[in-house]
Amino acid sequence: MRAKSVVYTRQKKKKIFRFAKGSYATKKNRWRIVIQQVEKSLSYAYTGRKDNKANFRTLWIVRLNAAVREEGISYNRFIYGLKKANVVVDRKMLAEIAVSDNVAFKQLVEIAKTV
């Protein structure tokens, strides 16, 4: 008698079909196509998570550059001055300070200018 893996196979297929829900045309209801679509979608999701980090860093740098130029200094001089002054604050926090707390940001710019 041959062993059948009916329950497990059905569970596995249902899981993958759930991943493919919302896809276009036969990419959501034909097994061979669904497998390909889900693999591609998961690979895109993986690379998208990596790209997100670079996109946010770019956004923070753009915000910092705009805020720093209002104070009469360039972005690279600002970062260089903070490093020379041993101010260890990442770009995410600097961008948040630039948006929310103008007084503290001006003090950071003054620190960067004096060094």
Beta strands, then each sheet from edge to edge (+ up, - down):
end
